[in-house]
Amino acid sequence: MRHPDAPAPGEPLGAHYDQCFGCGHQPGGLGLIARAGEDVSVTAEFTVRSGHQGAPGLAHGGVLAAALDETLGSLNWLQRTITVTGRLETDFVRPVPVGTELHLEAQVTAVHGRKVYCSATGRIGAPDGPVAVRAQALFIEVRVDHFIENGRAEEIDAALTDPDQVKVARAFEVNP
Ligand SMILES: CCCCCCCCCCCC(=O)SCCNC(=O)CCNC(=O)[C@H](O)C(C)(C)COP(=O)(O)OP(=O)(O)OC[C@H]1O[C@@H](n2cnc3c(N)ncnc32)[C@H](O)[C@@H]1OP(=O)(O)O
């Protein structure tokens, strides 16, 4: 369900973690930019670069799956919960050339307790362009302790002392 304090439709969501491969500022990352949509949905874009290749001139399937995963993960901002990917099923419908701007959209389809069912689509070149990839996913709600208990100490310590990161955690979790 859309949280009453969720970002308004069209509002950029920013990075949930500056070093995230998907939405952070990693030199080799996706640099994916997501925005809030209507209800519990998001839109996102990312441009396939040469470092994202699998076959010559084409995006690697794992990179495209990562873009879908990141877009689906952005739904956290609208629910104000922290969820992580439990299951991600991907259809690769057509090849995606380097230089393509991939337009993604994702939405929550059902919630049962901690389980959040969601789906995503990536289209070539425009929001109504040809479908290149699709995903059905199950995300599972976790507490912030999931990261504190499992993450490498140096990154966790840095995140816990970064006021911007603490602010992001609060935007995801009502009672961190
Ligand atoms: C600070 C801001 C940071 C914010 C950070 C946000 C990050 C977003 C980044 C993008 C998304 C990612 O890549 S996240 C990173 C990739 N994902 C991960 O690393 C997750 C690794 N997996 C895990 O840690 C764990 O397996 C969990 C947390 C997913 C689930 O473990 P658990 O908490 O012990 O829960 P568990 O009882 O096993 O499962 C709960 C319910 O879900 C079902 N379930 C669990 N896994 C599956 C599955 N694969 N397929 C079907 N169903 C499943 C169970 O049957 C159960 O159903 P029932 O019996 O209740 O019916």
The ligand as an SDF file (V2000), in Angstrom:
LIG
                    3D

 61 63  0  0  0  0  0  0  0  0999 V2000
   19.1490    1.5150    4.7180 C   0  0  0  0  0  0  0  0  0  0  0  0
   18.4230    1.3690    3.4000 C   0  0  0  0  0  0  0  0  0  0  0  0
   18.7980    0.1060    2.6610 C   0  0  0  0  0  0  0  0  0  0  0  0
   17.8130   -0.2220    1.5940 C   0  0  0  0  0  0  0  0  0  0  0  0
   18.2860   -1.3590    0.7760 C   0  0  0  0  0  0  0  0  0  0  0  0
   17.3490   -1.7140   -0.3270 C   0  0  0  0  0  0  0  0  0  0  0  0
   18.0910   -2.5810   -1.2950 C   0  0  0  0  0  0  0  0  0  0  0  0
   17.3730   -2.7300   -2.5880 C   0  0  0  0  0  0  0  0  0  0  0  0
   18.3640   -3.1910   -3.6760 C   0  0  0  0  0  0  0  0  0  0  0  0
   17.6800   -3.8220   -4.8060 C   0  0  0  0  0  0  0  0  0  0  0  0
   17.1450   -5.1580   -4.3870 C   0  0  0  0  0  0  0  0  0  0  0  0
   18.2800   -6.1340   -4.0630 C   0  0  0  0  0  0  0  0  0  0  0  0
   19.1150   -6.4550   -4.8740 O   0  0  0  0  0  0  0  0  0  0  0  0
   18.3260   -6.8050   -2.5050 S   0  0  0  0  0  0  0  0  0  0  0  0
   19.7700   -7.8630   -2.4820 C   0  0  0  0  0  0  0  0  0  0  0  0
   19.5060   -9.2710   -3.0160 C   0  0  0  0  0  0  0  0  0  0  0  0
   18.7140  -10.0570   -2.0370 N   0  0  0  0  0  0  0  0  0  0  0  0
   19.2790  -10.5590   -0.9320 C   0  0  0  0  0  0  0  0  0  0  0  0
   20.4560  -10.3990   -0.6280 O   0  0  0  0  0  0  0  0  0  0  0  0
   18.3540  -11.3580   -0.0290 C   0  0  0  0  0  0  0  0  0  0  0  0
   19.0370  -12.6200    0.4900 C   0  0  0  0  0  0  0  0  0  0  0  0
   18.0400  -13.4640    1.1840 N   0  0  0  0  0  0  0  0  0  0  0  0
   17.7610  -13.2630    2.4890 C   0  0  0  0  0  0  0  0  0  0  0  0
   18.4170  -12.4820    3.1920 O   0  0  0  0  0  0  0  0  0  0  0  0
   16.6320  -14.0690    3.0690 C   0  0  0  0  0  0  0  0  0  0  0  0
   16.4140  -15.2710    2.3170 O   0  0  0  0  0  0  0  0  0  0  0  0
   15.3120  -13.2290    3.1100 C   0  0  0  0  0  0  0  0  0  0  0  0
   15.4780  -11.9930    3.9920 C   0  0  0  0  0  0  0  0  0  0  0  0
   14.8520  -12.8010    1.6890 C   0  0  0  0  0  0  0  0  0  0  0  0
   14.1970  -14.1030    3.6880 C   0  0  0  0  0  0  0  0  0  0  0  0
   14.6630  -14.6960    4.9000 O   0  0  0  0  0  0  0  0  0  0  0  0
   13.8030  -14.6490    6.2200 P   0  0  0  0  0  0  0  0  0  0  0  0
   13.6900  -13.2580    6.7210 O   0  0  0  0  0  0  0  0  0  0  0  0
   14.4080  -15.6840    7.1500 O   0  0  0  0  0  0  0  0  0  0  0  0
   12.3570  -15.0660    5.7890 O   0  0  0  0  0  0  0  0  0  0  0  0
   11.7530  -16.5120    5.4050 P   0  0  0  0  0  0  0  0  0  0  0  0
   11.0050  -16.9780    6.5950 O   0  0  0  0  0  0  0  0  0  0  0  0
   12.7840  -17.3840    4.7900 O   0  0  0  0  0  0  0  0  0  0  0  0
   10.7600  -16.0860    4.2310 O   0  0  0  0  0  0  0  0  0  0  0  0
    9.6350  -15.2520    4.4880 C   0  0  0  0  0  0  0  0  0  0  0  0
    8.5190  -15.6940    3.5300 C   0  0  0  0  0  0  0  0  0  0  0  0
    8.9920  -15.4870    2.1850 O   0  0  0  0  0  0  0  0  0  0  0  0
    9.0360  -16.7280    1.4550 C   0  0  0  0  0  0  0  0  0  0  0  0
   10.2250  -16.7240    0.6190 N   0  0  0  0  0  0  0  0  0  0  0  0
   11.4780  -16.3520    0.9460 C   0  0  0  0  0  0  0  0  0  0  0  0
   12.3170  -16.4790   -0.0830 N   0  0  0  0  0  0  0  0  0  0  0  0
   11.5710  -16.9570   -1.1100 C   0  0  0  0  0  0  0  0  0  0  0  0
   11.8690  -17.3050   -2.4710 C   0  0  0  0  0  0  0  0  0  0  0  0
   13.0900  -17.1810   -2.9800 N   0  0  0  0  0  0  0  0  0  0  0  0
   10.8590  -17.7640   -3.2460 N   0  0  0  0  0  0  0  0  0  0  0  0
    9.5980  -17.8990   -2.7440 C   0  0  0  0  0  0  0  0  0  0  0  0
    9.2650  -17.5710   -1.4740 N   0  0  0  0  0  0  0  0  0  0  0  0
   10.2390  -17.1320   -0.6590 C   0  0  0  0  0  0  0  0  0  0  0  0
    9.0860  -17.8040    2.5350 C   0  0  0  0  0  0  0  0  0  0  0  0
    8.5460  -19.0170    2.0510 O   0  0  0  0  0  0  0  0  0  0  0  0
    8.2070  -17.1850    3.6210 C   0  0  0  0  0  0  0  0  0  0  0  0
    6.8540  -17.3360    3.2430 O   0  0  0  0  0  0  0  0  0  0  0  0
    5.6940  -17.6330    4.3230 P   0  0  0  0  0  0  0  0  0  0  0  0
    6.1120  -18.8910    5.0240 O   0  0  0  0  0  0  0  0  0  0  0  0
    5.6790  -16.4400    5.2370 O   0  0  0  0  0  0  0  0  0  0  0  0
    4.4600  -17.7720    3.5040 O   0  0  0  0  0  0  0  0  0  0  0  0
  1  2  1  0
  2  3  1  0
  3  4  1  0
  4  5  1  0
  5  6  1  0
  6  7  1  0
  7  8  1  0
  8  9  1  0
  9 10  1  0
 10 11  1  0
 11 12  1  0
 12 13  2  0
 12 14  1  0
 14 15  1  0
 15 16  1  0
 16 17  1  0
 17 18  1  0
 18 19  2  0
 18 20  1  0
 20 21  1  0
 21 22  1  0
 22 23  1  0
 23 24  2  0
 23 25  1  0
 25 26  1  0
 25 27  1  0
 27 28  1  0
 27 29  1  0
 27 30  1  0
 30 31  1  0
 31 32  1  0
 32 33  2  0
 32 34  1  0
 32 35  1  0
 35 36  1  0
 36 37  2  0
 36 38  1  0
 36 39  1  0
 39 40  1  0
 40 41  1  0
 41 42  1  0
 41 56  1  0
 42 43  1  0
 43 44  1  0
 43 54  1  0
 44 45  1  0
 44 53  1  0
 45 46  2  0
 46 47  1  0
 47 48  1  0
 47 53  2  0
 48 49  1  0
 48 50  2  0
 50 51  1  0
 51 52  2  0
 52 53  1  0
 54 55  1  0
 54 56  1  0
 56 57  1  0
 57 58  1  0
 58 59  2  0
 58 60  1  0
 58 61  1  0
M  END
$$$$
